[in-house]
Amino acid sequence: MAAGQRILPAHAITVERVLTDNGSCCKYKLFTQTLTAAGIAHQRIRPYRPQINGKVERFNRTLLDEWAYQRPYTSNTMTAVQLRTGLPPWFPRVVRQLTRTVRLPDGVGRRQ
């Protein structure tokens, strides 16, 4: 909330009202007090009527429909070798986890 109070006025954005569902996160006193202090009206949609909040519902539907198409891009990022280290980004994390969790039996993997 504090970040919004700094960023919005800096970009000449004025908020007149906030439309939310009846989720518990929107009923906190801090949220309500912040809106009141900023002079922003808080309106809630009717329960079980997502059609009222159409733009958000459409955005959520688009995310659900198209999340699979974005996967190759994230996979490519995780497999690309970094110039600075010469290793893929996942490698240090996996090695760190393996060295912490794998316990070899006595005599296995040691030179004699």
ABEGO torsion letter per residue (X at the ends): XAAAAAAAAAAGBBBABBBBBABAAAABAAAAAAAAAAGBBBBBBBBGBAAABAAAAAAAAAAAAAAAAAAAAAAAAAABBBAAAGBBAAAAAAAAAAAAABBBBBGBGBBX
